[in-house]
Amino acid sequence: MSFTFKRLVAAAGLAAAAAFAQHGAASAQELRFVHAYPVASQHHRNVEWFTQQVTERTKGEVKFRVFPSAQIMPINQELPGILSGEVAMTYSVAPVVASVEPLWGVFDLPFAFDVKLDNMGHAARFFASEKGGGVLAAAMEKRGFKLITIAPTDYPSSIYLTKTVAPKTVEDVKGLKIRITGGRIAQLTGEALGYSPVAIAGAELVPALSQGVVDGGILPPIYTLDNKLPLKGLMVGPQAWPATTPIIMSLQVFNSLSPANQKIMMDVGAELRDRALKIVEENATKALETLKAGGADVSYFSAEETARWRDMTKPVWEAFAKDNGAGAQAMLDELARLRDAK
């Protein structure tokens, strides 16, 4: 952590403490929870379940005021807003968190998670592991945040094209322009596999696809269906998981809760993790069947093609470990151990 960022975290912690002291116990009991997703989304349903459970189990000692749909601030300002004491917690997304803590780039790594449409066990074990999710949690605490849980709302992403024929091999995507959410890992992956990665914000995705700015994107099935994206050639597999969504709160505020309420917060978070993954298992295949019924051509990564893509992107994994040190390597080792131990 740089000296400048250390000073920022220290100053933000003091600001949060001052705000907490100014508002007293009422502030501790009503936490401002922000997220950028609409109320009709699974993201918001997850937040509703989490906040209701915590409030009930703490017998009202911890309450929440939820602000969905980026009502207070855009998603990229939520973590600074937590540090400044403006809000207490958020349901964020991996690329945004990676802008603060680069270890979250693990979710951009190609084929890191050996998950199936109806079996998210590898991910569940990694999220719960001290050398997996625990590494991310420790890194976030150094930056003034508390990682409550990791609760995805979609299956991992792979290459979805606007043309009506699904890609089946790496040769089918070479030379194409493929939308990514951004970040060094996603950029390196495109270069390794031979397509041109183009960073495009979510709000600009539909016009970019419709106007041919890109030929497709690294996207998941439920999001593609819910947002009626103009995509017809879908190659399904766990290529990357940039849409992984964690609940993160102010470490200062978390530490102000009683030990009993801290435990309740973390216990409910763990339950939400398992609940969220189960919902993905139930809905990912349904989403793909609906997309196929609407005219999409769907192919699935074969074991041989998966191994081939993973082998071609080994330099990406090496770059992640080199850039991010011991924590990154610990997570890579844990991903491999959990894959072999299943």
C-alpha positions in Angstrom: 0.0 0.0 0.0 1.5 3.4 -1.0 2.2 6.1 1.6 -0.4 8.3 -0.1 -3.1 5.6 0.1 -2.2 4.9 3.8 -2.8 8.6 4.6 -6.1 8.5 2.7 -7.3 5.4 4.6 -6.2 6.9 7.9 -7.9 10.2 7.2 -11.1 8.5 6.0 -11.1 6.3 9.1 -11.0 9.4 11.2 -13.8 11.0 9.2 -15.9 7.9 9.5 -15.3 7.8 13.3 -16.2 11.5 13.6 -19.4 10.9 11.7 -20.2 7.9 13.8 -19.6 9.8 17.0 -21.7 12.7 15.8 -24.7 10.6 14.9 -24.4 8.3 18.0 -26.2 5.0 18.4 -28.9 5.8 15.8 -26.2 5.8 13.1 -24.9 2.4 14.3 -28.4 1.0 14.0 -29.4 2.4 10.6 -26.6 1.7 8.1 -26.7 3.4 4.7 -26.5 0.6 2.2 -26.0 1.6 -1.5 -25.9 -0.3 -4.7 -26.1 0.5 -8.4 -28.7 -2.1 -9.5 -32.4 -1.7 -10.2 -35.0 -2.9 -7.7 -36.2 -5.6 -10.1 -32.7 -7.2 -10.2 -31.5 -10.3 -8.3 -28.9 -8.0 -6.8 -31.5 -6.0 -5.0 -33.4 -9.1 -3.9 -30.2 -10.4 -2.4 -29.7 -7.0 -0.6 -33.3 -7.2 0.7 -32.8 -10.7 2.0 -29.5 -9.8 3.7 -30.7 -6.7 5.4 -34.0 -8.2 6.6 -32.2 -11.2 8.1 -29.6 -9.1 9.9 -32.3 -6.7 11.3 -34.4 -9.6 12.5 -31.6 -11.6 14.0 -30.1 -8.5 15.8 -33.7 -7.8 17.1 -33.5 -4.4 15.5 -30.2 -3.4 16.9 -28.8 -3.1 13.3 -31.1 -1.6 10.7 -30.5 -0.5 7.2 -31.6 2.3 4.8 -31.1 0.9 1.3 -30.5 3.1 -1.7 -30.6 1.1 -5.0 -30.2 2.2 -8.6 -27.2 4.4 -7.9 -29.5 6.9 -6.2 -26.8 8.5 -4.1 -23.6 7.9 -6.2 -22.4 5.9 -9.2 -20.9 2.5 -8.5 -17.3 3.7 -8.9 -17.8 6.2 -6.1 -19.3 3.8 -3.5 -16.0 2.6 -2.0 -14.6 6.1 -1.6 -18.0 7.0 -0.1 -17.5 4.2 2.5 -14.1 5.5 3.4 -15.4 9.1 3.8 -18.2 8.0 6.1 -20.9 9.1 3.6 -22.3 5.5 3.4 -21.7 2.3 5.4 -21.8 -0.5 2.8 -22.3 -1.5 -0.8 -23.0 -4.5 -3.0 -20.2 -3.9 -5.5 -18.7 -5.8 -8.4 -15.2 -7.2 -8.9 -13.7 -4.8 -11.5 -14.8 -1.8 -9.4 -13.2 -3.3 -6.3 -10.1 -4.2 -8.3 -9.5 -0.5 -8.9 -8.9 -0.2 -5.1 -7.4 -3.7 -4.5 -5.9 -5.4 -7.6 -6.2 -8.9 -6.1 -9.8 -8.8 -7.2 -8.4 -9.3 -10.7 -8.5 -13.0 -9.8 -12.1 -13.0 -11.2 -10.9 -12.0 -14.6 -8.5 -14.9 -14.8 -9.4 -17.2 -17.7 -10.9 -20.5 -16.5 -10.0 -20.0 -12.9 -13.2 -21.5 -11.6 -14.2 -25.0 -12.6 -17.9 -24.5 -12.2 -20.9 -25.9 -14.1 -24.2 -24.4 -14.9 -25.8 -26.5 -12.1 -22.8 -26.9 -9.8 -21.0 -23.9 -8.3 -19.1 -26.0 -5.7 -15.6 -24.9 -6.7 -16.5 -21.3 -6.3 -18.3 -21.8 -3.0 -15.3 -23.6 -1.6 -12.9 -20.9 -2.8 -15.0 -18.0 -1.4 -15.2 -19.7 2.0 -11.5 -20.6 2.1 -8.9 -18.7 4.1 -6.5 -18.9 1.2 -9.2 -17.8 -1.3 -11.8 -15.4 -0.1 -9.8 -15.0 3.1 -6.9 -13.4 1.1 -9.3 -10.9 -0.4 -10.8 -10.1 3.0 -7.4 -9.5 4.6 -6.4 -7.3 1.7 -9.6 -5.2 2.0 -9.1 -4.7 5.8 -5.7 -3.2 5.1 -7.6 -0.6 3.0 -10.3 0.2 5.6 -13.0 -2.2 4.4 -14.7 -5.3 5.7 -15.6 -8.0 3.2 -18.9 -9.4 4.4 -19.5 -11.9 1.6 -19.1 -12.8 -2.0 -22.6 -13.5 -3.5 -22.7 -13.7 -7.4 -25.9 -13.2 -9.3 -24.9 -14.9 -12.5 -22.9 -17.7 -14.0 -19.3 -16.8 -15.2 -18.9 -15.0 -18.5 -17.7 -16.3 -21.9 -17.7 -15.0 -25.5 -21.1 -14.1 -26.8 -21.3 -12.8 -30.4 -23.8 -10.8 -32.4 -23.6 -13.2 -35.3 -25.9 -16.2 -35.2 -23.3 -18.9 -35.1 -21.7 -19.7 -31.7 -17.9 -19.9 -31.6 -16.6 -23.4 -30.7 -12.8 -23.0 -30.9 -10.2 -20.3 -30.3 -9.9 -19.9 -34.1 -13.6 -18.7 -34.2 -12.8 -15.7 -32.1 -9.4 -14.7 -33.5 -9.4 -11.2 -34.9 -12.8 -10.3 -33.5 -13.4 -7.1 -31.4 -14.7 -8.3 -28.0 -16.1 -6.1 -25.3 -14.5 -6.3 -21.8 -15.3 -4.4 -18.6 -11.7 -3.2 -18.4 -8.6 -4.1 -16.5 -5.1 -5.5 -17.2 -6.1 -9.2 -16.8 -8.9 -9.0 -19.3 -6.7 -7.1 -21.8 -3.9 -9.7 -21.5 -6.4 -12.6 -22.0 -7.7 -11.1 -25.2 -4.1 -10.7 -26.5 -3.3 -14.3 -25.5 -6.4 -15.7 -27.3 -6.1 -13.5 -30.4 -9.1 -11.3 -30.2 -9.1 -7.5 -29.7 -10.4 -6.6 -26.2 -12.3 -3.3 -26.1 -13.2 -1.7 -22.8 -16.8 -0.5 -22.9 -19.0 0.7 -19.9 -22.2 -1.2 -19.3 -24.4 1.8 -20.2 -22.8 1.9 -23.6 -22.9 -1.9 -24.3 -26.2 -2.1 -26.3 -25.4 0.6 -28.8 -21.8 -0.8 -29.2 -23.2 -4.2 -30.0 -26.0 -2.9 -32.2 -23.8 -0.6 -34.2 -21.0 -3.1 -34.7 -18.4 -1.3 -32.6 -17.7 -4.7 -31.2 -18.5 -8.2 -32.4 -19.5 -9.4 -29.0 -18.5 -9.4 -25.4 -17.4 -11.4 -22.4 -20.8 -11.8 -20.9 -23.0 -14.1 -18.7 -26.4 -15.7 -19.6 -28.8 -14.3 -17.0 -27.6 -10.7 -17.6 -27.8 -11.2 -21.4 -31.4 -12.4 -21.1 -32.6 -9.8 -18.6 -31.1 -7.0 -20.6 -32.3 -8.3 -24.0 -28.8 -7.9 -25.4 -28.5 -8.4 -29.2 -26.4 -11.5 -29.0 -27.1 -14.7 -30.9 -23.9 -16.8 -30.9 -23.1 -17.9 -27.3 -20.1 -20.0 -26.3 -20.9 -21.0 -22.7 -18.2 -21.8 -20.2 -16.4 -20.3 -17.1 -14.0 -18.2 -19.1 -14.0 -15.3 -16.6 -16.2 -14.0 -13.8 -15.9 -10.2 -13.8 -19.6 -9.9 -12.6 -18.8 -11.4 -9.2 -20.5 -9.2 -6.6 -19.2 -8.8 -3.0 -20.9 -7.0 -0.1 -18.4 -4.6 1.4 -18.7 -2.3 4.4 -16.7 0.2 6.4 -14.3 -1.6 8.7 -14.7 1.3 11.1 -18.5 0.8 11.2 -18.2 -3.0 11.4 -15.8 -2.7 14.4 -18.3 -0.4 16.1 -20.9 -3.2 16.2 -21.1 -5.5 19.2 -19.3 -8.8 18.8 -22.6 -10.6 18.7 -23.9 -8.4 15.9 -20.7 -8.7 14.0 -21.1 -12.5 14.1 -24.7 -12.2 12.9 -23.6 -10.0 10.0 -20.9 -12.5 8.9 -23.2 -15.5 9.4 -25.9 -14.0 7.3 -23.3 -13.1 4.7 -22.2 -16.7 4.5 -25.8 -17.9 4.2 -26.3 -15.3 1.4 -23.2 -16.6 -0.4 -24.6 -20.2 -0.5 -28.2 -18.9 -1.3 -26.9 -16.7 -4.1 -24.9 -19.5 -5.7 -27.9 -21.8 -5.5 -30.1 -19.3 -7.3 -27.5 -19.0 -10.1 -27.5 -22.8 -10.4 -31.3 -22.8 -10.7 -31.5 -19.9 -13.2 -28.5 -20.1 -15.5 -29.7 -23.1 -17.5 -33.2 -21.6 -17.7 -31.8 -18.4 -19.1 -29.9 -20.2 -21.8 -32.9 -22.3 -22.7 -34.9 -19.1 -23.1 -32.2 -17.5 -25.2 -32.1 -20.6 -27.4 -35.9 -20.5 -27.8 -35.4 -16.9 -29.0 -33.1 -17.9 -31.7 -29.6 -18.0 -30.1 -27.1 -20.6 -31.2 -25.4 -22.0 -28.0 -22.3 -24.1 -27.8 -20.5 -25.3 -24.7 -16.7 -25.4 -24.0 -15.5 -29.0 -24.4 -13.0 -30.4 -21.9 -10.4 -30.4 -24.7 -11.1 -26.8 -25.7 -11.1 -25.6 -22.1 -7.7 -27.2 -21.5 -6.4 -25.6 -24.7 -7.6 -22.1 -23.8 -6.3 -22.5 -20.2 -2.9 -23.5 -21.6 -2.8 -20.6 -24.0 -3.5 -18.1 -21.2 -0.9 -19.3 -18.7 1.1 -16.1 -19.3 -2.0 -14.2 -18.0 -1.9 -16.2 -14.7 1.8 -15.6 -14.4 1.4 -11.9 -14.9 -1.3 -11.7 -12.2 1.0 -13.5 -9.7 4.0 -11.3 -10.7 2.0 -8.1 -10.4 0.3 -8.9 -7.1 2.7 -11.0 -5.1 2.2 -13.6 -2.4 -1.5 -13.0 -2.0 -2.1 -13.6 -5.7 0.0 -16.8 -5.7 -1.8 -18.1 -2.6 -5.2 -17.8 -4.4 -3.9 -19.4 -7.5 -2.6 -22.4 -5.5 -5.9 -22.6 -3.7 -7.9 -22.6 -6.9 -5.8 -25.5 -8.1 -6.0 -27.4 -4.8 -9.8 -27.1 -4.6 -10.1 -28.1 -8.3 -8.1 -31.3 -7.7 -9.8 -32.1 -4.3 -13.4 -32.0 -5.6 
